[in-house]
Amino acid sequence: MGKDIAKDVALDVSKQLLDAYLSVENATRIIQEKCSKAEFEGFRSEAGKVAGGLYLLLEPLWKAYPDLAPEGVDMTPRERKRGKR
């Protein structure tokens, strides 16, 4: 996935997935404010898995079209460090 998806489609998908991420983030805040610490910690753990999954879907789109990534998210390829072999 990435450049094989048209930019207009990538833009639509990116917007939808970012909205989903924000919904998870907002739900986590509600749980934190209105539920016990134990409930919050359990919810936050699962919400983190969801957020991570959303990022895995977004990352190839943002790498293919870095201008679609939100401000502050740098998708510029990094130089790989050469390790000892």
N, C-alpha and C positions, 0 to 999 in steps of 0.2 A: 504494500500500500504506500502511496506517496505520489510521485510524479505521474503514475499511471491513472490518477484521479484528476479530472479537470479542476482547475482552480476554483471555478464558481461552485462546484459540488463540495470541494474541500472547505470553502468558506462557509457554506450552509451547515455542513457537518460540524465544523469547529464551533460555530455559534451554538448549535444545539448541545454539544457536549460540554461547553463552558457553562451554559445555563444549568445543565444537570449537576455539574460540579458545585456551582453556587447554591443550588438547592440542598445538596448534601451538607455543605458548609453551614447554611442557615439552620437546617434541621439539627445539626450538632450544637449550635448555639442555644437553640430552644431547649434541648435536652439538658445542657449544662445549667441553664437558668432555672429549670422547673423540676428537675429530677434529682435523685440522690447521686452522690459521688460515684457509687458503684455502678449505677445505671449509666451515668455519663461515661465512665471509663470503658464499659462494655460497648456502648454505642459508638464511642469515638474509635475504638479499635476496628470495628466493622466498617465504619464510615471511611476510615483510612484505606481499607482494602478497596472500597468502591472508588475513592478518589484516585488511588494508584492505578486501578483498571482504566479509568477515564483517561489518565495521562498516557497510558500505553496505547490507547486509541488515537490520542491527539498528537503524540510525538512524531510519528511518521509524516503526518500532514504538515506540521510546523517545520520539520526538516526540509520537506519538499518546497514549502512556501513560507520561508521565515517571516515574511511580512504579515502573516496571519496570526502569529504568536502574540499574546498579550504584551503590552508594554512592560518592559523589565524582564521578559523571558528571552534569553539569548540562545538562539538555536544555531549560531555559527559553529561549524565543525571545529573541534579542538584538535590541536596537534597531539598525536599519540606519543607518549613517553616510551623510549626504548628501554626495555628491561634486560636484565642479564638472562642469558639462556644457558 
